[in-house]
């Protein structure tokens, strides 16, 4: 089997503190795989600058000048982790045979890439990096994350348990994946929809090597909600069933009131009335909110706006394309 050309895709947002630490680690791992005959010497590390406000892009440009194995693209503005990752994957799909996506912070075990490539050479088109345990997480984060994966399963979403965005994907899969044109992205739930042979490798996640996380609780919740509403319509079914249940209870309550009226046991008062009105109003608002979320996503999808725009590159893509064709 011919040594595959690998592109390591690394989204970066305000990573000026950690990038000088992890970039040599990525390069060392790439050179190790090249020397072991697992990947081609034409393999690259592709950084995706997601509209960073610090010196991230300057560092990427400097790295590209120091070593030709480093490449970089910069998005015209911050588009979020999922769009930045997609931009890197789509940029690389015609330049390589396989990609491995990984975060810049060094938390994921870089050495697992070797096993990923071996699994690809054994026939797998997608190799998921899966956390074997979450001991480094606080209890609440571990509990909510594991509960979320279980909830996704319950919602009918095909997702690999404890897998984030550390994965190997072949260019063959990426070319098919390019036909997925939705704006609301939840990549870890979308790649299983493509099909093809897949497997998983397991690793332990470590603490961030430098800097601070750029995925606070609010962003995590937003991504979590996107994962549910972008890939499952079950919340609509749930509120429909809940609405039917509430309707039945209301009907029984009305019968109870009528019987009480004729038996003369009704007691005038506003508390029960206000409680009932408040409860059912709250239910209606929640249901309208869920429906509105889906309508909003439909609205965004119909616009067909680009999910990302690349403003700069540290390399000549046209030259690369011609080189790969020759």
Secondary structure, DSSP 8 states (H G I E B T S, - for coil): ---B-EEEEEEESS-HHHHHHHHHHHHHHHHHHHHTTSB-TT-EEEEEE-S-SSSHHHHHHHHHHH-TTEEEEEESS---HHHHHHHHHHHHTTT-SEEEE--TTS-S-TTHHHHHHHHHHTT-SEEEEEES--TTS-HHHHHHHHHHHHHHHHTT----TTEEEEEEEEHHHHHHHTT---SS--HHHHHHHH-S-EEEEEE-----SSS--S--HHHHHHHHHHHHHHH--HHHHHHHHHHHHHHHHHHHHHHHHHHHHHHT-----SHHHHHHHHHHHHHHHHHHHHHHHHHHHHHHHHH---S--EEEESS-HHHHHHHHH-
